[in-house]
Amino acid sequence: MFRPFSALALATALAVCLSAPAQAADGVVTYETDDSFEDAVFALENAILDQGLVIDSVSHTGEMLERTKADVGSTVTLFDQADVYSFCSAALSRKVMEADPMNIRFCPYDIFVMQQPGAKVTVGYRTFPDGPMQEVQALLDTIAKSAAGL
């Protein structure tokens, strides 16, 4: 017998599962996007700025690894492109460091955008421990989802 409530519960559970981040066992949350690398980077920059934050630095990790691969005896191309954006929130950082000064080890916060050969663009960040740092993780999740177009 078909029960509308059961169908609604199943649909809700499916929606939650499909919207959840792909979370690897190594403490990384990632989102894939069909957007180009350039569009994902532009979206990430805007998502950071839309939160009232300032980008402290951009590490062009993919370029560095490609440029130096022969110098370290490798022939492997890891990324078509990969950048890491570092930024901080004065208000949120103060809040989490007042709760535990050792939370300084997590600042600045980083979100990466990468594209491996033949793969979709991925936006992601490392996870944080339970407690006050979950507020930072929620901020990073909001930014990463926005950058991935979710």
WOTAGI-V10329 format. One record per run of one state. SS is the DSSP state (~ for helix, > for strand, _ for the rest). FROM is the first residue (numbers start at 1). TO is the last residue. Records with the same first field share a line. If there is no record, write none. Layout:
SS=FROM-TO ; FROM-TO
//
This chain:
_=1-3 ; 20-21 ; 25-27 ; 34-36 ; 51-53 ; 60-60 ; 69-69 ; 73-80 ; 89-89 ; 100-100 ; 107-108 ; 116-120 ; 127-132 ; 148-150
~=4-19 ; 37-50 ; 61-68 ; 70-72 ; 90-99 ; 101-106 ; 133-147
>=22-24 ; 28-33 ; 54-59 ; 81-88 ; 109-115 ; 121-126
//
